[in-house]
Amino acid sequence: MNNPASFFRTSGQSHSRNTKRRMRSTILIECRSMAAPKIERLSPTEELAHIMAVYGGDGVDRIYSLLTETFNVLQSRSQMLLSLITITLTITGFSGPQIAASSLVSRVSITFGLVFVLGSALILMTGPLQLKWSTQIKAANTDEKLLTLIRVRNYRTRRYHLAAICLIIGLVGYVSSLVSFLLTG
């Protein structure tokens, strides 16, 4: 049964029930084995211990670089979301009044979308895009500083995810208003 085409017989031959069951169970097993592995979430303390084990106790400069690089990733992804927000708001400025004037559903949908898109921008500005230098964080020792960086990164990551969800909800509102506009003319 190495050949995928052997699962399907076109010559009119029929499979016995047992053969069909085996094929279904083989397919199910293969599908289950393709599922994403469950990822264990570590607490900041556990994560720092894991990173220390990987890089060793003498690799503090590399660990610090690794953590500051995660802030760069958050920054660039947040800028991408902010670009989508800007495009959405620009489109609203040009065509929003015409869409809102078409019907009550369009007006409510575009307002709903606008609130969530602006909320997303606010979350980004107060979270991942908040400017604070990692060198400004003062701690009792190096481990405490690295632990604080992990906690700040985790906070900003949660804010990023919240902003992305708000943006998606807002875009659903915008698309709904556009669909309503196209249907009602």
N, C-alpha and C positions, 0 to 999 in steps of 0.2 A: 504494500500500500504506500510505497514511497512516492509514487506518481499521483499528483493531485487529480489528474483526469480519471484515475481508476475509481474514484468515488462515484462518478457518473457513468452510467452505462447507456449507450445510445442504440445498442444493437437489439433492443427489445427484451434483453434478459432481465429478469427481476431478481432482486436480492431476497434472501430469506429474512424473516423478522429479526433473527439474532444478528445477522450481518449488519442490518440497518441500525440496530441498537448499538452495536460496537462502534459503528461509524459516528453516530451521534455522541456517544460518550467520549470518543477520541477527540472530536471537535470541541466538546465542552472542556475537556482537560487542557487542550491546547489554548483555548481562550482564557481559561483561568490562569494559566502559566504566564500569559502576556500582561496580566494586571500589574499595575505599578506597586512596587514594594512599599510597605508602610514605613514612614519616616518617623523616627522617635524624636520628639522635641526635647531639647536639653534646657535646663534652667541656665541662667547666666553663669552661675558658679560651676555647673557641670560643663558648660561649653568652654569656659576658660581652662578648666582642668584638662579637657580633651585637647584643646589647642596647645597647651603647654606640653602635653605628652607627645603630640605630633612634632612640634618644633624644638622641644627640649627646653630646659630651664635657662639656657644661655641665649636663646633666640628671641629675646624680648623685643629687639629692634624689628625683627621680621614679623612678629605678632602685632606690634604696633602698626606697621605698614599694612598688614593684612586688614586690620580693623579700620584704619583710615580709608583704605580702598573700598570697603563696603559703603562708606559714606559717599564716595564718588559714584558708585552704582546707583544708590538711592537718589542722588542729585540728578543724574542724567535721566533716570526713569521719571522722576517728578517733572523735569523740564518737558519731557515728551507729553505727559498728561496736561501740563500747562499749555502746551502748543495746541492740543485738541480743544481745550477750553477756550482759548483765544479764537480759534477758527469757528467754533460754535457760536460764540458771542458776536463775532463779526458777521456771520450769516444772519443772526437774529437782528442785528442792526439794519441790514439791508432789506430782508424780506419778512421779518417778524411782524411788523404792523399789518402787512397785507394778509399774512396767514391768520393773525389774530382776528382780523375783521371778517373773515369768511364764515365763522360759526362759533357758537359757544364752546363746543368741544375743542376746537382748535385753540381758542383763547385760553381755556383752562389747561390744556395739554402743554402749550408753549410756556405758560406761567409756571406750571409744575416743573417742566424741564429747566427753565431758567433758574429757579430757586435751587435745584439740586446741583446744577453746573456751577453756580456761584458758591454754593456750599463746598463743593469740591475744591474750588480755588482757595477758599478760606482755610480749609483743612491743610492743603498743601503748603500754604504760606506760614501757617503756625506749626507745622510738623516738619516734614523732610526738607523744605526749602528754608527753614529757619537758620540764619547764619550764626554759628557759634563755633569758634576754633577749638579743635581737640586739645591744643596746647593750653587753653584756658582752664581746663578741668584740673583742679587741684585735689590730690588724694594723699593719704597717709603714706602709701608705698606704691610700688609699681603694679603689684597685683590688684590693688584697689582701684588704681587708675584704669587698668585694662577692663576690670569688671564694670566700672562706670561707663566706659565707652561701649561695651556690649549692651548695657541697659539703655543707653541713649539710642543706640542703633535699633534696638528692638522696639522702642517707643516710636521712633520715626518710621520704622517699617510698618507698624500697626496703623499709623496715621496715613501712610501711603496707600495701604490696602483699603482703608475707609474712604479715602478720596477717590480711588478708582471705582469703588462700588457706587458712590454718589454720582460720579460722572456717568457711569453706565445707566443708572436710573434716570438721570437728566437727559441723556441721549434718547432713551426710550420715550420720554415725554416729547422731545423734539420730533422724533420720527412719527409719533402718534399725531402730533399737530399737523405735520406735513401730509400724512395719509388722509386725515380729515379734510384738510384743505383741498387735496386732489379729488376727493370723493364729492365734496360739496361745491367745488368750483370756486 
